[in-house]
Amino acid sequence: MRFHRHISASLGEAAGHFPALILTGARQSGKTTLLRHAFPQHRYVSLDLPSAAELAERRPADFLATFPPPLLIDEVQYAPGLFRHLKVAIDADRHRAGQFVLTGSQKFTLMRAVADSLAGRCAIFELETLSAAELQSGGLPMADQLPRLLIRGGFPELWRDESTDVTTFFSSYLATYIERDVRQLLNIVSLRDFERFLRLCATYNGQLLNKAQIAQAVGISAKTVAHWLSVLEACNQIVLLEPYFANVGKRIVKTPKLYFCDSGFVAYL
């Protein structure tokens, strides 16, 4: 692995104490590369493969017999029915740490499944895209490349091959994100409306969030804006930063600021 991810030590420590470990993060943020490097002894299966996802969802007992622990399961959100069987497998040998390592790019789906089946049995981590320090660990001199870093962002694929065109990469990333994650999580009549909403959100990056203005500009309700924002959060695309006040009540009611998690993606939008 070219870049040293600062979260690696924490993952290894947690795997020594918990039966299961879950790593969430945006698509292509480097989850699979990191975990396959950190846990080379684990069998690997990706539920991005429809056949594997169908086996895990429809015949979870057969799936776990075919892929016994220690096991790394990629994109586990595609088989929500698997989680109860993971609980049974863990409880059969509760004191065995590091049995299952799971990844997912849809935090909302994962957290709901964890709350139902794996509460108290797993450690949960979130992976961001590459930081400047992590890029520097891969031999890239970041001190004089801040403008370039801001434009390219931190997706590992853009730095493994620096000849990769940024616009081409993010155009493909956006199309994949909307088609796979958004279509699955939302019942949207027009995906074009969601893309317009996403691009408009990018203009609010680092600013106070005005849901009413976004709703009016896109032609949707304020309730829909709130719902779509929750999906962007669940897919690790944005963070809504709540203001700090000594008065806790003010923290709750005051308007948050919107930040995209990756500078390159928001620059593209």
LINNOR-V158545 format. One record per residue. N is the residue number from 1. SS is DSSP state (2 for helix, 1 for strand, 0 for the rest). NEAR is the number of other ideal C-beta (glycine too) atoms within 8 Angstrom. Layout:
n->{N & N}
ss->{SS & SS}
near->{NEAR & NEAR}
This chain:
n->{1 & 2 & 3 & 4 & 5 & 6 & 7 & 8 & 9 & 10 & 11 & 12 & 13 & 14 & 15 & 16 & 17 & 18 & 19 & 20 & 21 & 22 & 23 & 24 & 25 & 26 & 27 & 28 & 29 & 30 & 31 & 32 & 33 & 34 & 35 & 36 & 37 & 38 & 39 & 40 & 41 & 42 & 43 & 44 & 45 & 46 & 47 & 48 & 49 & 50 & 51 & 52 & 53 & 54 & 55 & 56 & 57 & 58 & 59 & 60 & 61 & 62 & 63 & 64 & 65 & 66 & 67 & 68 & 69 & 70 & 71 & 72 & 73 & 74 & 75 & 76 & 77 & 78 & 79 & 80 & 81 & 82 & 83 & 84 & 85 & 86 & 87 & 88 & 89 & 90 & 91 & 92 & 93 & 94 & 95 & 96 & 97 & 98 & 99 & 100 & 101 & 102 & 103 & 104 & 105 & 106 & 107 & 108 & 109 & 110 & 111 & 112 & 113 & 114 & 115 & 116 & 117 & 118 & 119 & 120 & 121 & 122 & 123 & 124 & 125 & 126 & 127 & 128 & 129 & 130 & 131 & 132 & 133 & 134 & 135 & 136 & 137 & 138 & 139 & 140 & 141 & 142 & 143 & 144 & 145 & 146 & 147 & 148 & 149 & 150 & 151 & 152 & 153 & 154 & 155 & 156 & 157 & 158 & 159 & 160 & 161 & 162 & 163 & 164 & 165 & 166 & 167 & 168 & 169 & 170 & 171 & 172 & 173 & 174 & 175 & 176 & 177 & 178 & 179 & 180 & 181 & 182 & 183 & 184 & 185 & 186 & 187 & 188 & 189 & 190 & 191 & 192 & 193 & 194 & 195 & 196 & 197 & 198 & 199 & 200 & 201 & 202 & 203 & 204 & 205 & 206 & 207 & 208 & 209 & 210 & 211 & 212 & 213 & 214 & 215 & 216 & 217 & 218 & 219 & 220 & 221 & 222 & 223 & 224 & 225 & 226 & 227 & 228 & 229 & 230 & 231 & 232 & 233 & 234 & 235 & 236 & 237 & 238 & 239 & 240 & 241 & 242 & 243 & 244 & 245 & 246 & 247 & 248 & 249 & 250 & 251 & 252 & 253 & 254 & 255 & 256 & 257 & 258 & 259 & 260 & 261 & 262 & 263 & 264 & 265 & 266 & 267 & 268 & 269}
ss->{0 & 0 & 0 & 0 & 0 & 0 & 0 & 2 & 2 & 2 & 2 & 2 & 2 & 2 & 2 & 0 & 0 & 0 & 0 & 1 & 1 & 1 & 1 & 1 & 1 & 0 & 0 & 0 & 0 & 0 & 2 & 2 & 2 & 2 & 2 & 2 & 2 & 2 & 0 & 0 & 0 & 0 & 1 & 1 & 1 & 1 & 0 & 0 & 0 & 2 & 2 & 2 & 2 & 2 & 2 & 2 & 2 & 2 & 0 & 2 & 2 & 2 & 2 & 2 & 2 & 2 & 0 & 0 & 0 & 0 & 1 & 1 & 1 & 1 & 0 & 2 & 2 & 2 & 0 & 2 & 2 & 2 & 2 & 2 & 2 & 2 & 2 & 2 & 2 & 2 & 2 & 2 & 0 & 0 & 0 & 0 & 0 & 0 & 0 & 1 & 1 & 1 & 1 & 1 & 0 & 0 & 2 & 2 & 2 & 2 & 2 & 2 & 2 & 2 & 2 & 2 & 2 & 2 & 0 & 0 & 0 & 1 & 1 & 1 & 1 & 1 & 1 & 0 & 0 & 0 & 0 & 2 & 2 & 2 & 2 & 2 & 2 & 0 & 0 & 0 & 0 & 0 & 0 & 0 & 0 & 2 & 2 & 2 & 2 & 2 & 2 & 2 & 0 & 0 & 0 & 2 & 2 & 2 & 2 & 2 & 0 & 0 & 0 & 0 & 0 & 2 & 2 & 2 & 2 & 2 & 2 & 2 & 2 & 2 & 2 & 2 & 2 & 2 & 2 & 2 & 2 & 2 & 2 & 2 & 2 & 0 & 0 & 0 & 0 & 0 & 2 & 2 & 2 & 2 & 2 & 2 & 2 & 2 & 2 & 2 & 2 & 2 & 2 & 0 & 1 & 0 & 1 & 1 & 0 & 0 & 2 & 2 & 2 & 2 & 2 & 2 & 2 & 2 & 0 & 0 & 0 & 2 & 2 & 2 & 2 & 2 & 2 & 2 & 2 & 2 & 2 & 2 & 2 & 2 & 0 & 0 & 0 & 1 & 1 & 1 & 1 & 0 & 0 & 0 & 0 & 0 & 0 & 2 & 2 & 2 & 2 & 2 & 2 & 0 & 0 & 0 & 1 & 1 & 1 & 1 & 0 & 0 & 2 & 2 & 2 & 2 & 2 & 2 & 0}
near->{7 & 6 & 12 & 8 & 10 & 8 & 9 & 10 & 7 & 8 & 14 & 9 & 8 & 11 & 14 & 7 & 7 & 11 & 12 & 14 & 15 & 15 & 15 & 14 & 12 & 11 & 10 & 8 & 13 & 14 & 13 & 9 & 9 & 15 & 14 & 10 & 8 & 10 & 12 & 6 & 4 & 11 & 9 & 8 & 11 & 10 & 14 & 8 & 8 & 5 & 6 & 12 & 13 & 8 & 11 & 15 & 11 & 7 & 7 & 13 & 7 & 8 & 14 & 12 & 7 & 7 & 9 & 7 & 9 & 11 & 14 & 15 & 15 & 12 & 12 & 14 & 12 & 9 & 12 & 8 & 10 & 13 & 13 & 10 & 12 & 13 & 11 & 8 & 12 & 14 & 8 & 6 & 9 & 8 & 4 & 8 & 9 & 12 & 12 & 16 & 15 & 13 & 16 & 13 & 14 & 12 & 13 & 10 & 12 & 14 & 9 & 8 & 12 & 13 & 7 & 9 & 10 & 14 & 7 & 4 & 11 & 13 & 10 & 9 & 12 & 9 & 12 & 9 & 12 & 11 & 9 & 8 & 8 & 13 & 14 & 10 & 8 & 10 & 5 & 8 & 6 & 11 & 5 & 5 & 9 & 9 & 6 & 7 & 13 & 10 & 10 & 10 & 13 & 16 & 16 & 13 & 9 & 13 & 15 & 6 & 7 & 5 & 4 & 9 & 6 & 11 & 7 & 8 & 12 & 12 & 9 & 8 & 12 & 12 & 8 & 9 & 12 & 13 & 8 & 9 & 12 & 14 & 10 & 7 & 11 & 10 & 3 & 9 & 4 & 6 & 10 & 6 & 12 & 13 & 10 & 10 & 13 & 12 & 9 & 11 & 15 & 10 & 6 & 12 & 10 & 6 & 7 & 7 & 12 & 8 & 10 & 7 & 7 & 14 & 13 & 7 & 8 & 11 & 6 & 9 & 6 & 8 & 6 & 9 & 14 & 9 & 9 & 12 & 14 & 9 & 13 & 11 & 12 & 11 & 15 & 12 & 11 & 11 & 7 & 11 & 8 & 8 & 10 & 4 & 8 & 2 & 6 & 6 & 6 & 9 & 11 & 7 & 5 & 9 & 7 & 10 & 11 & 15 & 10 & 13 & 11 & 12 & 11 & 15 & 14 & 10 & 9 & 10 & 11}
